[in-house]
Amino acid sequence: MARSILLATALAAPAASFAPLAAVAQTAPAPAPTPAATPTPSAQPVKPLSGTVEPKWGSIRTFWGESSPLWGSIRTFWGDVNPYEGDVNAFWGSIRTFNDGSGTNSITPLWGSIRTFSGDLGASWGSIRTFWGSIRTFEEAPQDYATLATMLGGMVNQSQGFWGSAVQAQTGKSFADAFANPLLAKYGISLSDPASLARLDANQREHFFLEWYDGLMNFSGADHVDHWMSAIHWTPSITETIGEGRDSVIGLLDFSVTGDGTRNITKYDGISSFSNGHGAAVASLMIAAHDGKGVMGIAPMASVVAYNPFDETGTAGWSDIRNGVLMLAQNGASIINMSLGVPGWTLHQGWNDVFSDAAVAAATKNAVFVVAAGNDGVVQRQNINWNFATNPNLIVVGSVDPAGNISSFSNQPGEACLLANGTACAEGNKLKYRFVTAPGELILVADGQGGVTRKSGTSFAAPLVSGTIALIHDRWPWLANYPAETVDIILKSARDVGAPGVDPVYGWGILDATAALSPLSFNGLKWYTYKDGKIAPEQQNKIRNPKEVAKWEAKGMFFYAYEDIGKTFRDFAIPVSSKLVGQSATSYTGSTEYLQAYIYSRFLAWVNTGGKPDSSGKGFTGFAYSSPIPNRSGLDLSMAVAPRTFVPGYRSPNVPYQSALRLTGPDGRFAITAGEGDGAVMLGDGGFGMASDYDPFTGGANPLMGFASGGGYLETNVRLGDSWSVSTGLSQRVLKRDLERLDMLEQFALGSIDAYRAGAQHVSVAYETPEAKLTGTYTRLREDNALLGVQSLDPNDFADGTTTDGVSLGAELGLAPTLSLAATGTMSRTRPGGSGQSSIAVSDGGLVSSSFQLGLTKDRLFGRKDRARLTLAQPMHLERGGIDLTTVQVINRQTGELGAVAQRFNLGVPERQFVGEMMYGTRLMDGAAELSVFGRATLNGEETDQLPRVMAGAGFKFSF
């Protein structure tokens, strides 16, 4: 029997002995002895405290060979391993899928093959287990054991076929000599002697298969993945992202650490150097390196100060515990892991005496203690007198099995209470409110000799909590001075299991590392803004619901949200896109409704032209109905109406139609156009007459006019001669979000955003002949509270607005009487609208963007009254530019001091978007009906809500 699991007890003695809370050794136990009475203390002298002999801190050590009531519990637990066989098989699936050969977490290209092999071998093991577990005794059926030996031999050969070369390369020995034969010999298995197989009980068989699997994984060139990782929602990528514990100091009160774990130990002390592998196992779960071999620790770069309170018998007394706690705290440990305790207790009264010591209380006021609950399978019923004025913040950790159920060996808090000065129990002082659970069965740990082994016990649940705290203190170093807040984070982020709420079995639930490193409640978040030299808080309703992804992709740009925790806070870096909203990013209308609206707004315009394009170049080509207005002045006055273009996610005016009025002089040299609606269509040049042509997200005609299109507009046009003309105009847009279509959370978040307001002015010069028309246009777009259609939930972002100047060149060519070609292109530069001191502002040099569109229109394609159009567009595309982002951040991560930080980000060049569209329309039944069909495809670039990969539809209208 290996000396690694003895737990001594002295329940009736004035002082208690300690031992590590491991519950499973790696060799089979002998039959359990009969429980004995309280063991006799050893003859070793009682150690004085500060020169005074105090029996309650005396060292009561029990000889190794003495039995105790707990010994029987250990033997009982050993037998309990067998029912978890199915769970072991199940969590192998999780192990295999962690590194699935794809993504950044892949460790080796061979991993996929390793997983496949492990899967096949696992299936083989399942068959062997089933067969082995059902056969009779060797005396009854020796032939069955011969069959079993053949099956095991096949497993050995299968393993050698895959792993042989790796074993040879790493050890210089054959697979048989380096791996298979030593492991078979360890369990007394001889494949040539089937009778040897009958000597193993079910638990030894299970450990053999586990050790075979774990041993093979040592040659994979990858860190081992274990079931506890998925159970607490931890992966190495979390550690790599948050930090590896470099700024954390963990105190380890345990047996001496041996093996690779010693590399993290910065200071060591103790009463002996006795080691049985327990300290190394506990340490490995916290600090084992991510180096492609063995176990992975949660915080591999954390520093460790260690103290061994155990003597050569493997037990410790209260005075040694007290000295160890004091040494660890005095050497900077903000987390102290204690996988030890008194048998029969989840939390013993003696801890109060240790923590109440004046020196200990002074040194540990900023420390968090993580204590294993013990492995007796008991429910604590004894209350404990507790000095709340001096005692530190404490988390007691129980164990759950791979299925998330409380382990049969794990002690539980019950309804036991911590009593203050003999007063009655307050509900919040019950032990269960300091209790959490974590995986503690068959945990893969370092064996302290360069290898791995599996152990069970609350000893191995506790370091998972300590490692998570190390990550918290690394990410937010000032929390090392706030132990109560640290404890709250761990407990309140736990995954609730068992009875709802805090219960006497699981306490707060199961440790959840991801939740502990995330906000406890997004509803409680706030952020700080910097304006006019002052830092001011903003409310969390400025943060968008993460389910709706904004259209602004600003990689590397973060603002910082803050969560109040007790007397301090935590900061969280959130992508800027989480509080930026685009013009159609809040649409919840559904694809069918949007498709119908798309068709409805694109009926072909005939406008008394008999299906011909309007030769004036400024006709109502985007309007469905137009008619002249008789007047006595001799002026050419006409009016047009059309269905209003639908803007998803925004309120529509009460009047569902847009209108336009045009006044033209008798000689046609002077014209004024005014209206309300699609101003870009009416004022734009280049031969494009659909609202979608000017939409910056879907079309490539002048996008600056598109941003300011939808409200009132006005334009004047003067002909300077037979061919030259000059026009000037303005348009504006006001968009208010339709909150009624959103859920309550979205209404709360988006309701505070001001309406989108934009205005555009332009000057255009045109040269026209009967065959062609050339235009040049200068456009200035002013957005009051946005940047190219993007707004923020924070009013300080874009507070000065933005101004964009653009130049467009366009051409219309008549290729044939019924065939025309149109082309236009725009280059623009966006700059701050004011001082540029907004939280988000355009950097010096501005944002340079481009767009273009080509269109081919054919009349009388199949008949006298039809028209077809093909277009190719590049919607507005960022060519270059940067953003200045001023955020309030933690500028001193040791103290948590806040300050304004200005950062400049190059936005880069996104993938260029190309969109093709086909439209066809015809008049039927002598003009009483109109049929329209269209199709659109994103030919290059990312698929979005505005630009799905393919879109098609048809519309039919009949007039009575």
Residue pairs with C-beta under 8 A, 6 or more apart in sequence:
1 25
1 27
1 29
1 30
2 25
2 26
2 27
2 276
3 64
3 276
3 314
4 22
4 25
4 276
4 277
4 278
5 22
5 23
5 24
5 25
5 74
6 19
6 64
6 71
6 314
7 19
7 20
7 21
7 68
7 70
7 71
7 74
7 343
7 375
8 17
8 18
8 19
8 39
8 61
8 62
8 66
8 68
8 313
8 314
8 315
8 343
9 16
9 17
9 38
9 39
9 62
9 68
9 69
9 70
9 342
9 343
9 344
10 16
10 17
10 38
10 39
10 41
10 60
10 62
11 38
11 342
11 343
11 344
12 38
13 38
13 41
13 60
14 55
14 56
14 58
15 55
15 56
15 57
15 58
15 59
15 60
15 317
15 318
15 350
16 60
16 318
16 342
16 348
16 350
17 60
17 61
17 62
17 315
17 316
17 317
17 342
18 309
18 310
18 315
18 316
18 317
18 321
18 340
18 341
18 342
19 310
19 314
19 315
19 316
19 340
19 343
20 254
20 255
20 276
20 278
20 279
20 282
20 310
20 314
20 339
20 340
20 459
21 339
21 340
21 341
21 372
21 373
21 374
21 375
21 457
21 458
21 459
22 278
22 281
22 339
22 375
22 455
22 456
22 457
22 459
22 460
23 74
23 77
23 375
23 409
23 455
23 456
23 457
23 458
23 459
24 77
24 78
24 81
24 442
24 454
24 455
24 456
24 457
25 455
26 207
26 211
26 453
26 454
26 455
28 78
28 200
28 201
28 203
28 204
28 207
29 74
29 75
29 78
31 75
32 71
32 72
32 74
32 75
32 76
33 67
33 71
33 72
34 67
35 67
35 68
35 69
35 71
35 72
36 66
36 67
36 68
36 69
39 62
39 63
39 66
39 67
39 68
40 62
40 66
41 60
41 61
41 62
42 60
42 61
42 62
42 63
42 313
44 59
44 61
44 311
45 59
46 53
46 55
46 58
46 59
46 319
47 57
47 58
47 59
47 317
47 319
47 320
48 54
48 319
49 57
49 319
49 322
54 319
56 318
56 350
56 353
57 317
57 318
57 319
57 322
57 353
58 317
58 318
58 319
59 311
59 316
59 317
59 318
59 319
59 320
60 317
61 311
61 313
61 315
61 317
62 68
62 313
62 315
63 313
64 313
64 314
68 343
69 343
69 344
70 343
70 344
70 375
70 376
73 375
73 376
73 377
73 409
74 375
77 375
77 377
77 408
77 409
77 456
78 203
79 203
80 408
80 409
81 202
81 203
81 206
81 207
81 442
81 456
82 202
82 203
82 206
84 401
84 402
84 441
84 442
85 129
85 206
87 401
87 402
87 403
88 206
88 210
88 402
88 442
89 122
89 125
89 126
90 402
90 403
91 227
91 230
91 402
92 118
92 122
92 213
94 225
94 227
94 229
94 230
95 118
95 225
95 226
95 227
96 115
96 118
96 119
97 115
98 105
98 225
98 229
98 230
98 235
99 105
99 106
99 107
99 111
99 115
99 222
99 225
100 106
100 111
100 112
100 115
101 109
101 111
101 112
101 115
104 237
105 235
105 236
105 237
107 221
107 222
107 223
107 292
108 114
108 220
108 221
108 222
110 220
110 221
111 220
111 222
113 162
114 217
114 220
114 222
117 162
118 213
120 158
121 155
121 158
121 159
121 213
122 213
124 154
124 155
124 158
125 155
125 209
125 213
127 151
128 148
128 151
128 152
128 155
128 209
129 205
129 206
129 209
131 144
131 147
131 148
131 151
132 148
132 197
132 205
133 202
133 205
135 141
135 144
135 145
135 148
136 144
137 198
138 145
138 194
138 195
138 197
138 198
142 194
142 195
145 194
145 195
145 197
145 198
146 194
148 194
148 197
149 191
149 192
149 194
149 197
152 189
152 191
152 197
153 191
156 180
156 191
159 175
159 180
159 212
159 216
160 175
160 176
160 180
163 175
163 179
163 216
163 219
164 174
164 175
166 219
166 220
166 221
167 173
167 174
167 175
167 178
167 179
167 219
168 174
168 175
168 178
170 219
171 178
171 179
179 215
179 216
179 219
183 208
183 211
183 212
183 215
184 190
184 191
186 211
187 200
187 204
187 207
187 208
188 196
188 199
188 200
189 196
189 197
189 200
189 208
190 196
200 208
207 454
210 442
210 454
211 453
211 454
214 224
214 444
214 452
214 453
214 454
217 224
218 293
218 294
218 451
218 452
221 292
221 293
222 292
222 293
223 236
223 290
223 291
223 292
223 293
223 294
223 295
223 296
224 294
224 295
224 296
224 444
224 452
225 296
226 295
226 443
226 444
227 402
227 439
227 442
228 438
228 439
228 443
228 464
229 235
229 296
231 400
231 402
231 404
231 438
231 439
231 510
232 438
232 439
232 464
232 468
232 510
232 511
232 512
232 513
233 495
233 512
233 513
233 514
233 515
234 298
234 468
234 513
234 514
236 290
236 296
238 471
238 513
238 514
238 517
239 245
239 290
239 298
239 299
239 300
239 471
242 471
242 474
242 475
242 517
243 471
243 474
243 475
244 299
244 300
244 301
244 302
244 474
245 287
245 298
245 299
245 300
245 301
245 302
245 467
245 470
245 471
245 473
245 474
246 301
246 302
246 474
247 473
247 474
247 477
248 299
248 302
248 303
248 334
248 335
248 469
248 470
248 471
248 473
248 474
248 480
249 266
249 302
249 303
249 304
249 305
249 331
249 332
249 333
249 334
249 335
250 286
250 287
250 299
250 302
250 303
250 304
250 305
250 333
250 335
250 336
250 337
250 466
250 467
250 470
251 304
251 305
251 306
251 307
251 325
251 328
251 329
251 331
251 333
251 335
251 336
251 337
251 367
252 265
252 279
252 282
252 283
252 286
252 304
252 305
252 306
252 307
252 328
252 336
252 337
253 306
253 307
253 309
253 321
253 324
253 325
253 328
253 336
253 337
253 338
253 340
254 278
254 279
254 282
254 283
254 306
254 308
254 337
254 338
254 339
254 340
255 274
255 275
255 276
255 277
255 278
255 279
255 280
255 308
255 310
255 314
256 268
256 270
256 272
256 273
256 274
256 275
256 279
256 306
256 308
257 265
257 275
257 279
257 280
257 283
257 304
257 306
257 448
258 275
258 277
258 279
258 280
258 448
258 449
259 280
259 446
259 447
259 448
259 449
259 450
260 284
260 288
260 289
260 294
260 446
260 450
261 279
261 280
261 283
261 284
261 287
261 288
261 304
261 446
261 448
263 289
264 283
264 287
264 301
264 302
264 303
264 304
265 303
265 304
265 305
265 306
266 303
266 304
266 305
266 331
267 305
267 306
267 331
268 305
268 306
268 307
268 308
269 306
269 307
269 308
269 324
269 327
270 306
270 307
270 308
270 309
270 310
270 324
271 308
271 309
271 310
271 311
271 316
271 320
272 308
272 310
272 311
272 312
273 308
274 308
274 310
274 311
274 312
274 314
275 308
275 448
276 314
277 447
277 448
277 449
277 453
278 339
278 459
279 306
279 308
279 448
280 445
280 446
280 447
280 448
281 445
281 446
281 447
281 448
281 453
281 455
281 459
281 460
282 337
282 339
282 445
282 459
282 460
282 462
282 463
283 297
283 304
283 306
283 446
283 463
284 294
284 295
284 297
284 445
284 446
285 295
285 297
285 298
285 443
285 445
285 460
285 463
285 464
285 467
286 297
286 298
286 299
286 302
286 304
286 337
286 463
286 466
286 467
286 470
287 297
287 299
287 300
287 301
287 302
287 304
287 467
288 294
288 295
288 296
288 297
288 300
288 446
289 296
289 297
289 300
290 296
290 297
290 300
294 446
294 451
294 452
295 444
295 445
295 446
295 452
297 467
298 464
298 467
298 468
298 470
298 471
298 513
299 467
299 470
299 471
299 474
302 467
302 470
302 474
305 327
305 328
305 331
305 332
305 333
306 328
307 323
307 324
307 327
307 328
308 324
309 316
309 317
309 320
309 321
309 323
309 324
309 340
310 316
310 320
316 340
318 350
318 353
318 354
321 340
321 350
321 354
322 354
322 357
322 360
325 336
325 354
325 355
325 360
325 364
326 357
326 359
326 360
326 363
328 336
328 367
329 336
329 360
329 363
329 364
329 367
330 363
333 367
334 366
334 367
334 368
334 469
334 473
334 480
334 481
334 483
335 367
335 368
335 370
335 466
335 469
335 470
335 473
336 364
336 367
336 368
336 369
336 370
337 370
337 462
337 463
337 466
338 369
338 370
338 371
338 372
338 462
339 372
339 457
339 458
339 459
339 460
339 462
339 463
340 372
340 459
341 347
341 348
341 371
341 372
341 373
341 374
342 348
342 350
342 374
343 374
343 376
344 374
344 376
344 378
345 374
345 378
345 380
345 382
345 411
346 373
346 374
346 378
346 379
346 380
346 396
346 398
346 411
346 412
346 413
346 414
346 416
346 431
346 435
347 371
347 373
347 380
347 384
347 394
347 396
347 413
347 416
347 431
348 384
349 382
349 384
349 385
351 371
351 384
351 391
351 394
352 384
352 385
352 386
352 387
352 391
354 360
355 361
355 364
355 387
355 390
355 391
355 392
356 387
356 390
356 391
358 390
361 390
361 391
361 392
364 392
365 392
365 483
366 480
366 481
366 482
366 483
367 392
367 393
367 483
368 392
368 393
368 394
368 395
368 469
368 483
368 486
368 487
369 392
369 393
369 394
369 395
370 395
370 397
370 462
370 463
370 465
370 466
370 469
371 394
371 395
371 396
371 397
371 462
372 396
372 397
372 457
372 458
372 459
372 461
372 462
373 396
373 397
373 398
373 399
373 410
373 411
373 412
373 413
373 435
373 458
373 461
374 410
374 411
374 458
375 399
375 409
375 410
375 411
375 457
375 458
375 459
376 409
376 411
377 408
377 409
377 410
377 411
378 411
378 412
379 411
379 412
379 413
379 414
379 504
380 411
380 412
380 413
380 414
380 416
380 431
381 414
381 415
381 416
382 416
383 416
383 417
383 418
383 419
383 425
384 416
384 417
384 418
384 419
384 431
385 418
385 419
385 421
385 422
386 418
386 419
386 420
386 429
387 420
388 418
388 420
392 483
393 483
393 484
393 486
393 487
394 434
394 487
395 434
395 435
395 436
395 465
395 487
395 490
395 491
396 413
396 431
396 434
396 435
396 436
396 507
397 435
397 436
397 437
397 438
397 458
397 461
397 462
397 464
397 465
397 511
398 406
398 407
398 410
398 411
398 412
398 413
398 435
398 436
398 437
398 438
398 440
398 458
398 461
398 506
398 507
399 406
399 407
399 409
399 410
399 437
399 438
399 439
399 440
399 441
399 456
399 457
399 458
399 460
399 461
400 406
400 407
400 410
400 437
400 438
400 439
400 440
400 441
400 461
400 497
400 506
400 510
401 407
401 439
401 441
402 439
402 441
402 442
404 497
404 510
406 412
406 437
406 498
406 505
406 506
407 440
407 441
407 456
407 458
409 456
409 457
409 458
410 437
410 440
410 458
410 461
411 458
412 435
412 504
412 505
413 430
413 431
413 432
413 434
413 435
413 504
413 507
414 431
414 432
414 504
415 430
415 432
415 504
416 430
416 431
417 425
417 426
417 429
417 430
417 431
418 429
418 430
418 431
418 434
419 425
419 429
420 426
420 429
432 502
432 503
432 504
432 507
433 491
433 502
433 507
433 508
434 487
434 491
434 507
435 506
435 507
435 508
436 465
436 490
436 491
436 494
436 506
436 507
436 508
436 509
436 510
436 511
437 461
437 497
437 506
437 507
437 509
437 510
437 511
438 461
438 462
438 464
438 465
438 510
438 511
439 460
439 461
439 464
440 456
440 457
440 458
440 459
440 460
440 461
441 456
442 454
442 455
442 456
443 454
443 455
443 456
443 460
444 452
444 453
444 454
445 452
445 453
445 454
445 455
445 460
446 452
446 453
447 453
464 511
464 513
465 490
465 511
468 490
468 511
468 513
468 516
468 517
469 486
469 490
471 513
471 516
471 517
472 479
472 486
472 489
472 490
472 516
472 517
473 479
473 480
473 486
475 517
475 570
476 570
476 571
476 893
476 896
477 893
477 894
478 568
478 893
478 894
478 895
478 896
479 485
479 486
479 489
479 565
479 568
479 570
480 486
482 565
482 566
482 567
482 568
484 566
485 565
485 566
485 567
485 568
488 565
488 566
489 516
489 520
489 565
489 570
490 511
490 516
491 507
491 508
492 508
492 520
493 512
493 515
493 516
493 518
493 520
494 507
494 508
494 509
494 510
494 511
494 512
494 515
495 509
495 510
495 511
495 512
495 515
496 508
496 509
497 506
497 509
497 510
498 505
498 506
498 509
499 505
502 508
518 572
519 525
519 561
519 563
519 570
519 572
520 563
520 565
521 563
522 540
522 543
523 540
524 540
524 563
524 564
525 540
525 543
525 561
525 562
525 563
525 572
526 537
526 538
526 539
526 540
526 561
526 562
526 564
527 537
527 538
527 540
527 542
527 543
527 559
527 560
527 561
527 562
527 794
527 888
528 535
528 536
528 537
528 538
528 560
528 562
528 888
528 898
529 535
529 536
529 537
529 538
529 794
529 796
529 839
529 888
530 796
530 839
530 886
530 887
530 888
530 900
531 796
531 799
531 839
535 888
535 898
535 899
535 900
538 794
538 796
540 561
541 748
541 749
541 751
541 752
541 793
542 579
542 749
542 752
542 793
542 794
543 561
543 574
543 578
543 579
543 749
543 793
544 550
544 578
544 579
544 581
544 746
544 749
544 750
544 793
545 745
545 746
545 749
546 578
548 585
548 586
548 746
549 577
549 585
550 577
550 578
550 580
550 581
550 582
550 585
550 790
551 582
551 584
551 585
551 697
551 790
551 944
552 576
552 577
552 580
552 582
552 790
553 577
553 910
554 575
554 576
554 577
554 580
554 883
554 905
554 907
555 908
556 905
557 575
557 576
557 577
557 883
557 885
557 903
557 905
558 573
558 574
558 575
558 576
558 887
559 573
559 574
559 576
559 578
559 579
559 794
559 839
559 885
559 887
560 571
560 572
560 573
560 574
560 887
560 888
560 889
560 890
561 571
561 572
561 574
562 569
562 570
562 571
562 572
563 569
563 570
563 571
563 572
568 896
569 896
571 889
571 890
576 840
576 885
579 792
579 793
579 794
579 797
580 790
580 791
580 792
580 793
580 797
581 750
581 753
581 790
581 791
581 792
581 793
582 697
582 789
582 790
583 647
583 649
583 650
583 697
583 735
583 756
583 789
584 647
584 648
584 649
584 697
584 945
584 946
585 649
585 945
586 649
586 737
586 742
586 746
586 750
587 594
587 648
587 649
587 945
588 649
588 741
588 742
589 648
589 649
589 741
594 646
594 648
595 951
595 953
596 953
597 646
597 648
598 646
598 951
598 953
599 932
599 934
599 953
599 954
599 955
600 643
600 646
600 955
601 643
601 644
601 645
601 646
601 691
601 692
602 690
602 692
602 919
602 932
602 934
602 955
603 624
603 643
603 921
603 930
603 932
603 955
603 957
604 867
604 919
604 921
604 930
604 932
605 620
605 621
605 622
605 623
605 624
605 626
605 642
605 689
606 865
606 923
606 927
607 614
607 619
607 620
607 621
607 623
607 626
607 640
608 626
608 627
609 619
610 865
611 859
611 860
611 864
611 865
611 866
611 867
611 923
612 859
613 619
613 621
613 687
613 820
613 857
613 859
614 620
614 621
617 685
617 687
617 766
617 768
617 773
617 812
618 671
618 673
618 682
618 717
619 626
620 626
620 638
620 640
620 642
620 660
620 662
620 682
621 681
621 689
622 642
622 678
622 681
622 682
622 689
622 690
622 691
623 640
623 641
623 642
623 658
623 660
624 641
624 642
624 643
625 640
625 641
625 642
626 638
626 639
626 640
626 641
627 638
627 639
627 640
628 636
628 637
628 638
629 637
629 638
629 639
631 637
634 666
635 663
635 664
635 665
635 666
636 662
636 663
636 664
636 665
636 666
636 668
637 661
637 662
637 663
637 664
638 661
638 662
639 659
639 660
639 661
639 662
640 659
640 660
640 662
641 657
641 658
641 659
641 660
642 657
642 658
642 659
642 677
642 678
643 656
643 657
643 658
644 652
644 653
644 655
644 656
644 657
644 658
644 677
645 658
645 677
645 678
645 691
645 710
646 652
647 710
647 735
649 737
649 738
649 741
650 735
650 736
650 737
650 738
651 735
651 736
651 737
651 738
652 738
658 675
658 676
658 677
658 678
659 675
659 676
659 677
660 673
660 674
660 675
660 677
660 682
661 673
661 674
661 675
662 671
662 672
662 673
663 671
663 672
663 673
664 670
664 671
665 671
668 719
669 718
669 719
670 716
670 717
670 718
670 719
671 716
671 717
672 714
672 715
672 716
672 717
673 682
673 683
673 713
673 714
673 715
673 716
673 717
673 729
674 712
674 713
674 714
674 715
675 682
675 712
675 713
676 711
676 712
676 713
677 710
677 713
678 691
678 694
678 709
678 710
679 705
679 708
679 709
679 710
679 711
679 712
679 713
679 729
679 731
679 732
680 691
680 694
680 701
680 702
680 705
680 706
680 708
680 709
680 731
681 688
681 689
681 690
681 691
681 693
681 694
681 709
682 713
682 715
683 705
683 713
683 715
683 727
683 729
683 731
683 762
684 693
684 694
684 701
684 702
684 705
685 702
685 727
685 764
685 766
685 775
685 777
685 808
685 810
685 824
686 701
686 702
686 775
686 808
686 810
686 811
686 812
686 822
686 823
686 824
686 853
687 773
687 810
687 811
687 812
687 820
687 822
687 824
687 855
687 857
688 694
688 699
688 701
688 822
688 824
688 853
688 855
688 871
690 699
691 709
692 698
692 699
692 917
693 699
693 700
693 701
693 853
693 855
693 871
693 873
694 701
694 702
694 703
694 705
694 706
694 709
695 703
695 706
695 875
695 946
696 703
696 706
696 707
696 788
696 789
696 851
696 875
696 876
697 789
697 875
697 876
697 944
697 946
697 947
698 873
698 875
698 915
698 946
698 947
699 706
699 851
699 853
699 873
699 875
699 915
700 824
700 825
700 851
700 852
700 853
700 873
700 874
700 875
700 915
701 824
701 826
701 851
701 853
701 873
702 777
702 779
702 806
702 808
702 824
702 826
702 851
703 806
703 826
703 828
703 849
703 851
703 875
703 876
704 760
704 779
704 780
704 781
704 804
704 806
704 826
704 828
705 731
705 760
705 762
705 779
705 781
707 733
707 758
707 760
707 781
707 783
707 788
707 789
708 731
708 732
708 733
708 758
708 759
708 760
708 781
709 731
709 733
709 760
710 733
710 734
710 735
711 731
711 732
711 733
711 734
712 731
712 732
713 729
713 730
713 731
713 732
714 729
714 730
714 731
715 727
715 728
715 729
715 730
716 727
716 728
716 729
717 725
717 726
717 727
718 725
718 726
718 727
719 725
720 726
723 767
723 768
723 769
724 765
724 766
724 767
724 768
725 765
725 766
725 768
726 763
726 764
726 765
726 766
727 762
727 763
727 764
727 766
728 761
728 762
728 763
728 764
729 761
729 762
730 759
730 760
730 761
730 762
731 759
731 760
732 757
732 758
732 759
732 760
733 756
733 757
733 758
733 759
734 755
734 756
734 757
735 755
735 756
736 755
737 750
737 751
737 753
737 755
739 746
739 747
739 750
739 751
742 750
749 793
750 793
752 793
753 791
753 792
753 793
754 785
754 791
754 795
756 783
756 785
756 786
756 789
756 791
757 783
757 784
757 785
758 781
758 782
758 783
758 784
758 786
759 781
759 782
760 779
760 780
760 781
760 782
761 779
761 780
762 777
762 778
762 779
762 780
763 777
763 778
764 775
764 776
764 777
764 778
765 775
765 776
765 777
766 773
766 774
766 775
766 776
767 773
767 774
767 775
768 774
770 814
771 813
771 814
772 811
772 812
772 813
772 814
773 811
773 812
774 809
774 810
774 811
775 808
775 809
775 810
775 811
776 807
776 808
776 809
776 810
777 807
777 808
777 809
777 810
778 805
778 806
778 807
779 805
779 806
779 807
779 808
779 826
779 828
780 803
780 804
780 805
780 806
781 803
781 804
781 805
781 806
781 828
782 801
782 802
782 803
782 833
783 789
783 798
783 801
783 802
783 803
783 804
783 833
784 801
784 833
785 791
785 795
785 798
785 799
785 801
786 798
786 801
786 802
787 798
787 802
787 830
787 840
787 842
787 847
788 802
788 804
788 830
788 847
788 849
788 876
791 798
792 798
792 839
792 840
794 839
796 838
796 839
797 838
797 839
797 840
798 838
798 840
798 841
799 834
799 838
799 839
800 832
800 833
800 834
800 835
800 836
800 837
800 838
800 841
801 832
801 833
801 834
802 830
802 831
802 832
802 833
802 842
803 830
803 831
803 832
803 833
804 828
804 829
804 830
804 831
804 849
805 828
805 829
805 831
806 826
806 827
806 828
806 829
807 826
807 827
807 828
808 824
808 825
808 826
809 824
809 825
810 822
810 823
810 824
810 825
811 822
811 823
811 824
812 820
812 821
812 822
813 820
813 821
813 822
814 820
815 821
818 858
818 859
818 860
819 856
819 857
819 858
819 859
820 856
820 857
821 854
821 855
821 856
821 857
822 853
822 854
822 855
822 856
822 857
823 852
823 853
823 854
823 855
824 852
824 853
825 850
825 851
825 852
825 853
826 850
826 851
826 852
827 848
827 849
827 850
828 848
828 849
828 850
829 846
829 847
829 848
829 849
830 842
830 846
830 847
830 849
830 881
831 842
831 846
832 838
832 841
832 842
836 842
836 884
837 886
838 886
839 885
839 886
839 887
840 883
840 884
840 885
840 886
841 883
841 884
841 886
842 881
842 882
842 883
842 884
843 881
843 882
843 883
843 884
843 904
845 881
845 882
846 881
847 878
847 880
847 881
847 882
847 907
848 878
848 879
848 880
848 881
849 876
849 877
849 878
849 879
850 874
850 876
850 877
850 879
851 873
851 874
851 875
851 876
851 877
852 873
852 874
853 871
853 872
853 873
853 874
854 871
854 872
854 873
855 869
855 870
855 871
855 872
856 869
856 870
856 871
857 867
857 868
857 869
858 867
858 868
858 869
859 866
859 867
860 866
861 867
861 868
861 920
862 922
863 922
865 922
865 923
865 927
866 920
866 921
866 922
866 923
867 920
867 921
867 922
868 918
868 919
868 920
868 921
869 917
869 918
869 919
869 920
870 916
870 917
870 918
871 916
871 917
872 914
872 915
872 916
872 939
873 914
873 915
873 916
873 917
874 912
874 913
874 914
874 915
875 913
875 915
875 947
877 910
877 912
877 913
878 907
878 909
878 910
879 909
880 909
881 906
881 907
882 904
882 905
882 906
882 907
883 904
883 905
883 907
884 902
884 903
884 904
885 902
885 903
885 904
885 905
886 900
886 901
886 902
886 903
887 900
887 901
887 903
888 898
888 899
888 900
888 901
889 898
889 899
889 901
890 896
890 897
890 898
891 897
891 898
891 899
891 901
910 942
911 940
911 941
911 942
912 940
912 941
913 938
913 940
913 941
913 942
913 947
914 938
914 939
914 940
914 941
915 936
915 937
915 938
915 939
915 947
916 936
916 937
916 939
917 934
917 935
917 936
917 937
918 934
918 935
918 936
919 932
919 933
919 934
920 932
920 933
920 934
921 930
921 931
921 932
921 933
922 930
922 931
923 929
923 930
924 930
924 931
925 958
928 958
928 959
928 960
929 956
929 957
929 958
929 959
930 955
930 956
930 957
931 954
931 955
931 956
932 954
932 955
932 956
932 957
933 952
933 953
933 954
933 955
934 952
934 953
934 954
935 950
935 951
935 952
936 950
936 951
936 952
937 949
937 950
937 951
938 947
938 948
938 949
938 950
941 947
943 949
